[in-house]
């Protein structure tokens, strides 16, 4: 059980960091609003994948499409088929990390906008 917790924690940490990196890359390609929408769309697509191989393939394809320099953990890139319990463990950790990255990114954008508005209000 401890090993499963460690795997989940490391995949979550990786997914969070990868999510932040993806969002920053998407923001370079598009504006902030479209970057957020692209990430939301990706999360919905990934969440709908019920077959482990399709989940993994969708994840890897998107990572390569947006930012090929994101490292991919061994659990994800290995050719070994995931058991059902592994699929639920890994997909939950990955989706949670990506979703939390999206939420943090949105909050950071809101703080920047509020700071910019306050700065403009003080100037006038």
N, C-alpha and C positions, 0 to 999 in steps of 0.2 A: 504494500500500500504506500509506503514511504517513497518508493521508486516512482510510482505513478504521480505522486504529488510533485516530486522534483521535475519530472518530465513536463508536467502541466505548467509549472512555474517557469521553466526555461522557455517553453514554447510561447507562453503568454508574454514574457519579456521580449522575446524576439519579435513577436507579432506587433507589440506596441511600438517598438523601435522601427520596425519595417513600415508600419502604418504611418508614423510621423514622417519618415523619409519619403514614402509614396505621396503623401499629401503635399509636401514641399515641392516635389517634382511636378505634381499635377498643377500646382499653383504657378510654377514657371511656365508651363505650357498654356494654361488657361488663366482666367481670373479666379479670385478666391471663391466666389459663389459657385462657379462651374466646377472647380476642383472638389469642393465639398459634395456637390451633386454626383460627380463621377464616382467618388469613393462610396457614397451611399448606395448607388446603383450596383457597384461591385460587391458590396456587403450583402445586398439582397440576393444577388445572383449566387454568391458563394453559399449563403445560408440555405438556398433552395436545393443545393446539390445533396442528394440522399445516398449516393453511391460513393464510397471512399475514393475510388480511382478518379472519378469525375471531379470530386472536391479538390483533390490534390492537383489534378491537371489544370483546373480553372485557376487555382491559386498561383501555380508556377507560371502559367501563360500570362496572367496579369502582371506579375512581378517582372517578368522579362520584357513585356510590352512597355511598361511605364519606366522601369529603372533596372536595367540588367545588372547593375553593380550591387544590388541587395544580396547579401549572403543568404543562403537557404539552409536551414538546419538538416542534419542527416535524416531525422525522422520523416521529413517531408520529401526530400529528394531521393531517398533510397527506393529501389525498385520492388522491395518486399511489400506484399499486400498487407494492408492493415486489417487486423481482426476487428470485429464490430465494437468491442469495448475500447480498443485503441482509437478507432474512428471517432467515437463520441468524446473521448478524452481529448484527443488532438484538435478536433474541429471546434470543440467548445473553447479550449484555450486560445486558439488562433482567432476565432471570431470575437471573443471577449477582448483580446489585445488590440485588434484592429478597430473595434467599436470604441474602446476607451481612448485610443489615439485620435479618432475622429472627434470625439467629444472634447478632449483637451485642446485640439487644434482650433475647434470652433470657439471655445472659451478664450483662447489667446487672441483670436481675431476680434472678438467682441471687446476685450479689454483695450486693444489697440485703437479700435474705433471710438470707444468712450474717451480714451486719452486724447485722441485727435480732436474730438468734439469739444472737450474741456479746454484744450489749448486754443481752439478757434474762438470759443466763448470769452476767454480772458483777453484776447487780442481786440475784440470789438467793443 
